[in-house]
């Protein structure tokens, strides 16, 4: 259960980090990076190394999916004809 919790937390944190960091200035991006690292350390201390690895992998996967999804939405918005 701890590994599943770490993976679920990583998915949410990765998605939210990308959604918040794209329109944000650099200092917010640094803050999000440091927060994600701190959260990974908390997962490591509370749960186990396997849960922390699951958290990190899930965070990366969710961030990549969210980034690709947002890029595709932006591409589709630009490709629409003006009406």
N, CA and C atoms as a LAMMPS dump frame, in Angstrom:
ITEM: TIMESTEP
0
ITEM: NUMBER OF ATOMS
249
ITEM: BOX BOUNDS ff ff ff
-5.0000000000000000e+02 5.0000000000000000e+02
-5.0000000000000000e+02 5.0000000000000000e+02
-5.0000000000000000e+02 5.0000000000000000e+02
ITEM: ATOMS id mol type element x y z
1 1 1 N 0.808 -1.193 0
2 1 2 C 0 0 0
3 1 3 C 0.857 1.264 0
4 2 1 N 1.989 1.191 0.656
5 2 2 C 2.845 2.379 0.694
6 2 3 C 3.401 2.715 -0.686
7 3 1 N 3.746 1.686 -1.45
8 3 2 C 4.262 1.92 -2.8
9 3 3 C 3.166 2.509 -3.682
10 4 1 N 1.948 1.985 -3.575
11 4 2 C 0.829 2.521 -4.354
12 4 3 C 0.544 3.968 -3.96
13 5 1 N 0.639 4.274 -2.677
14 5 2 C 0.455 5.65 -2.23
15 5 3 C 1.537 6.576 -2.767
16 6 1 N 2.768 6.095 -2.794
17 6 2 C 3.859 6.897 -3.356
18 6 3 C 3.666 7.148 -4.837
19 7 1 N 3.206 6.131 -5.553
20 7 2 C 2.969 6.287 -6.994
21 7 3 C 1.816 7.257 -7.243
22 8 1 N 0.738 7.127 -6.485
23 8 2 C -0.398 8.04 -6.647
24 8 3 C -0.026 9.479 -6.336
25 9 1 N 0.737 9.664 -5.284
26 9 2 C 1.186 11.009 -4.94
27 9 3 C 2.092 11.564 -6.028
28 10 1 N 2.957 10.743 -6.568
29 10 2 C 3.843 11.185 -7.643
30 10 3 C 3.083 11.601 -8.887
31 11 1 N 2.013 10.849 -9.213
32 11 2 C 1.213 11.212 -10.389
33 11 3 C 0.563 12.582 -10.213
34 12 1 N 0.012 12.818 -9.053
35 12 2 C -0.648 14.107 -8.799
36 12 3 C 0.361 15.243 -8.757
37 13 1 N 1.454 15.048 -8.063
38 13 2 C 2.459 16.105 -7.937
39 13 3 C 3.086 16.426 -9.293
40 14 1 N 3.352 15.415 -10.103
41 14 2 C 3.934 15.661 -11.427
42 14 3 C 3.011 16.468 -12.309
43 15 1 N 1.729 16.113 -12.315
44 15 2 C 0.754 16.828 -13.139
45 15 3 C 0.625 18.278 -12.681
46 16 1 N 0.48 18.473 -11.38
47 16 2 C 0.3 19.825 -10.838
48 16 3 C 1.561 20.667 -11.052
49 17 1 N 2.72 20.065 -10.911
50 17 2 C 3.963 20.819 -11.091
51 17 3 C 4.083 21.36 -12.51
52 18 1 N 3.739 20.558 -13.498
53 18 2 C 3.818 21.034 -14.883
54 18 3 C 2.769 22.099 -15.142
55 19 1 N 1.545 21.888 -14.652
56 19 2 C 0.482 22.873 -14.877
57 19 3 C 0.825 24.221 -14.251
58 20 1 N 1.498 24.207 -13.102
59 20 2 C 1.845 25.457 -12.434
60 20 3 C 3.116 26.09 -12.987
61 21 1 N 4.027 25.281 -13.49
62 21 2 C 5.335 25.822 -13.858
63 21 3 C 5.395 26.405 -15.267
64 22 1 N 4.516 25.995 -16.17
65 22 2 C 4.627 26.499 -17.54
66 22 3 C 4.397 28.005 -17.645
67 23 1 N 3.346 28.572 -17.051
68 23 2 C 3.182 30.024 -17.179
69 23 3 C 3.894 30.813 -16.08
70 24 1 N 4.646 30.15 -15.226
71 24 2 C 5.209 30.797 -14.046
72 24 3 C 6.623 31.331 -14.302
73 25 1 N 7.048 32.309 -13.513
74 25 2 C 8.432 32.789 -13.606
75 25 3 C 9.415 31.762 -13.031
76 26 1 N 10.673 32.032 -13.199
77 26 2 C 11.709 31.07 -12.838
78 26 3 C 11.728 30.751 -11.351
79 27 1 N 11.437 31.73 -10.486
80 27 2 C 11.516 31.46 -9.048
81 27 3 C 10.415 30.487 -8.599
82 28 1 N 9.275 30.502 -9.246
83 28 2 C 8.222 29.538 -8.928
84 28 3 C 8.638 28.15 -9.398
85 29 1 N 9.297 28.077 -10.539
86 29 2 C 9.778 26.777 -11.028
87 29 3 C 10.812 26.177 -10.09
88 30 1 N 11.698 27.013 -9.562
89 30 2 C 12.694 26.526 -8.596
90 30 3 C 11.986 26.051 -7.334
91 31 1 N 11.001 26.801 -6.878
92 31 2 C 10.249 26.426 -5.685
93 31 3 C 9.539 25.085 -5.879
94 32 1 N 8.947 24.869 -7.048
95 32 2 C 8.281 23.598 -7.332
96 32 3 C 9.28 22.446 -7.365
97 33 1 N 10.451 22.675 -7.933
98 33 2 C 11.48 21.631 -7.965
99 33 3 C 11.934 21.27 -6.559
100 34 1 N 12.204 22.276 -5.742
101 34 2 C 12.636 22.011 -4.368
102 34 3 C 11.528 21.337 -3.554
103 35 1 N 10.287 21.72 -3.784
104 35 2 C 9.167 21.083 -3.083
105 35 3 C 9.036 19.623 -3.472
106 36 1 N 9.225 19.321 -4.757
107 36 2 C 9.133 17.935 -5.208
108 36 3 C 10.251 17.097 -4.6
109 37 1 N 11.426 17.659 -4.508
110 37 2 C 12.547 16.938 -3.88
111 37 3 C 12.263 16.707 -2.402
112 38 1 N 11.748 17.725 -1.723
113 38 2 C 11.415 17.564 -0.304
114 38 3 C 10.329 16.517 -0.106
115 39 1 N 9.337 16.506 -0.975
116 39 2 C 8.276 15.509 -0.865
117 39 3 C 8.814 14.101 -1.12
118 40 1 N 9.746 13.963 -2.045
119 40 2 C 10.362 12.655 -2.283
120 40 3 C 11.132 12.186 -1.046
121 41 1 N 11.804 13.105 -0.378
122 41 2 C 12.515 12.738 0.849
123 41 3 C 11.543 12.343 1.958
124 42 1 N 10.413 13.021 2.031
125 42 2 C 9.4 12.655 3.032
126 42 3 C 8.846 11.263 2.739
127 43 1 N 8.577 10.975 1.472
128 43 2 C 8.097 9.637 1.107
129 43 3 C 9.159 8.599 1.458
130 44 1 N 10.415 8.912 1.233
131 44 2 C 11.491 7.977 1.562
132 44 3 C 11.554 7.719 3.06
133 45 1 N 11.418 8.775 3.86
134 45 2 C 11.504 8.605 5.311
135 45 3 C 10.273 7.918 5.895
136 46 1 N 9.104 8.231 5.378
137 46 2 C 7.875 7.674 5.937
138 46 3 C 7.628 6.252 5.437
139 47 1 N 7.86 6.009 4.163
140 47 2 C 7.494 4.72 3.587
141 47 3 C 8.72 3.821 3.432
142 48 1 N 9.256 3.765 2.229
143 48 2 C 10.377 2.869 1.945
144 48 3 C 11.097 3.369 0.695
145 49 1 N 12.28 2.837 0.415
146 49 2 C 12.969 3.217 -0.821
147 49 3 C 12.172 2.862 -2.074
148 50 1 N 11.45 1.744 -2.043
149 50 2 C 10.64 1.363 -3.206
150 50 3 C 9.53 2.385 -3.449
151 51 1 N 8.924 2.88 -2.39
152 51 2 C 7.872 3.894 -2.535
153 51 3 C 8.454 5.196 -3.06
154 52 1 N 9.656 5.553 -2.611
155 52 2 C 10.294 6.783 -3.101
156 52 3 C 10.655 6.656 -4.582
157 53 1 N 11.112 5.504 -4.996
158 53 2 C 11.417 5.288 -6.413
159 53 3 C 10.132 5.322 -7.237
160 54 1 N 9.083 4.702 -6.725
161 54 2 C 7.784 4.759 -7.398
162 54 3 C 7.273 6.177 -7.505
163 55 1 N 7.455 6.949 -6.454
164 55 2 C 7.064 8.366 -6.469
165 55 3 C 7.818 9.12 -7.556
166 56 1 N 9.127 8.939 -7.613
167 56 2 C 9.942 9.67 -8.582
168 56 3 C 9.593 9.274 -10.022
169 57 1 N 9.413 8 -10.26
170 57 2 C 9.072 7.542 -11.611
171 57 3 C 7.688 8.044 -12.009
172 58 1 N 6.727 7.956 -11.1
173 58 2 C 5.369 8.424 -11.393
174 58 3 C 5.349 9.928 -11.616
175 59 1 N 6.129 10.67 -10.839
176 59 2 C 6.21 12.117 -11.024
177 59 3 C 6.736 12.447 -12.418
178 60 1 N 7.774 11.769 -12.835
179 60 2 C 8.345 12.006 -14.155
180 60 3 C 7.366 11.638 -15.27
181 61 1 N 6.703 10.5 -15.134
182 61 2 C 5.743 10.069 -16.151
183 61 3 C 4.577 11.045 -16.243
184 62 1 N 4.028 11.441 -15.103
185 62 2 C 2.898 12.377 -15.105
186 62 3 C 3.315 13.725 -15.671
187 63 1 N 4.512 14.182 -15.348
188 63 2 C 4.988 15.468 -15.872
189 63 3 C 5.141 15.405 -17.39
190 64 1 N 5.689 14.33 -17.904
191 64 2 C 5.848 14.192 -19.356
192 64 3 C 4.504 14.094 -20.067
193 65 1 N 3.567 13.349 -19.491
194 65 2 C 2.237 13.231 -20.1
195 65 3 C 1.531 14.578 -20.1
196 66 1 N 1.586 15.29 -18.987
197 66 2 C 0.929 16.6 -18.901
198 66 3 C 1.559 17.585 -19.876
199 67 1 N 2.881 17.59 -19.965
200 67 2 C 3.558 18.505 -20.88
201 67 3 C 3.175 18.205 -22.329
202 68 1 N 3.161 16.933 -22.695
203 68 2 C 2.76 16.558 -24.049
204 68 3 C 1.314 16.895 -24.331
205 69 1 N 0.453 16.697 -23.349
206 69 2 C -0.965 17.002 -23.503
207 69 3 C -1.174 18.5 -23.712
208 70 1 N -0.481 19.317 -22.928
209 70 2 C -0.617 20.769 -23.078
210 70 3 C -0.059 21.253 -24.414
211 71 1 N 1.044 20.667 -24.864
212 71 2 C 1.59 21.046 -26.171
213 71 3 C 0.633 20.695 -27.295
214 72 1 N 0 19.533 -27.203
215 72 2 C -0.957 19.117 -28.224
216 72 3 C -2.178 20.032 -28.228
217 73 1 N -2.656 20.414 -27.05
218 73 2 C -3.785 21.353 -26.983
219 73 3 C -3.419 22.697 -27.611
220 74 1 N -2.224 23.171 -27.333
221 74 2 C -1.788 24.444 -27.918
222 74 3 C -1.654 24.323 -29.438
223 75 1 N -1.153 23.195 -29.913
224 75 2 C -1.015 22.995 -31.352
225 75 3 C -2.381 22.954 -32.025
226 76 1 N -3.329 22.286 -31.406
227 76 2 C -4.664 22.216 -31.979
228 76 3 C -5.363 23.58 -31.974
229 77 1 N -5.113 24.354 -30.926
230 77 2 C -5.727 25.678 -30.854
231 77 3 C -5.192 26.58 -31.961
232 78 1 N -3.897 26.478 -32.258
233 78 2 C -3.319 27.292 -33.316
234 78 3 C -3.745 26.813 -34.705
235 79 1 N -4.072 25.52 -34.842
236 79 2 C -4.415 24.955 -36.131
237 79 3 C -5.88 25.214 -36.507
238 80 1 N -6.704 25.625 -35.55
239 80 2 C -8.121 25.854 -35.847
240 80 3 C -8.287 27.076 -36.74
241 81 1 N -9.215 26.989 -37.694
242 81 2 C -9.481 28.176 -38.512
243 81 3 C -10.244 29.207 -37.678
244 82 1 N -9.971 30.454 -37.954
245 82 2 C -10.68 31.526 -37.254
246 82 3 C -12.094 31.639 -37.788
247 83 1 N -13.048 31.785 -36.925
248 83 2 C -14.435 31.894 -37.394
249 83 3 C -15.054 33.208 -36.986
